[in-house]
Amino acid sequence: MVLLSPIELDTTMRMILQVPIWAQRVIYIQGSCLKDADLARARMNEAEACFVLAARNYCDKTAAVSVLIPALIAIVIATNQVI
């Protein structure tokens, strides 16, 4: 599994990903799904699935969705896949 995020890992998540069961299964990549180069580093073309998560800090759910839509479009265009 690959986690792609535009922000640096916080201390808690870094500790979790260092636990052997996760360290062998999860790769963290700092980057943006809006950038083709970052999607290539995450090997999005080879992925069997993709989950796009909204940040929890949005009070306005419409604003959260408005951030997700460009991300989904970028992934579809970069991978030539249909959602």
N, C-alpha and C positions, 0 to 999 in steps of 0.2 A: 504494500500500500504506500502511496505517496501523498504527503500533505503539502499542498502549495499554498503559501500565505504571503501577503505583502509585508507583514510585520515580523520582527524578530521574535523567536520563541521566548516566552517568559520562563522564569526559573522553575515553576511547577511543571510545566509541560516538558521542559528539558529533562527534568528528573524522571518523569514518567517514561520518556522515550529512551532513557538509559537503562531501564529495567530490561534484563536479557530477553524476556518474552516479546517485548515491543521493539527492542533494538534490532532484532533479527527480522522483523516484519514491517517496520515503518521507516520510511525515509522522509525527512523534512527538507523542503526546498523553499528558500525565501525568494518570492517572485510574484508576478501577477498573471492571472489567467487572461488578461487583456493583451499580453505580449506573446507573440508567436515563439520567440526564443525561449521564454520560460515554459511554455506548453511543451516545446520540444525537449527541454531538459527534464520535464516530468514524464516524458514519453507518453503524452496524451494519445497519440495515434495508436499505441499498443494497448491502451486501457480497455478492460472489459466493462468497466462502469465508471461513472463520475458523479460525485455528490458535490453540489455547490451549496454552501451554508451561508446564511446571512449572519452578520454580526448581531450579538444580543443587545447591544447598547442603543439600538434604534427604538425610540418611543413611538414613532410614526411608522406603522407597518408598510404603508405605501412607499415611504422613502426607502425602506429596506428592499422592497421588491424592485424599485427603480434602479438600485445598484446591481441587483442580480441579473436583470435582463441583458445589459450589455455583456456581462460575463458569459452568460449562456450563449449569446450570439457569437462571441469571439471563439468559444470552444467549438461550436458547430462549424464555423467557417474554417478554423484551423485543422479540424479533424475530418472534414468532409462527411460528417455523420449526421443522421437525423435523430432528433430527440424523440 
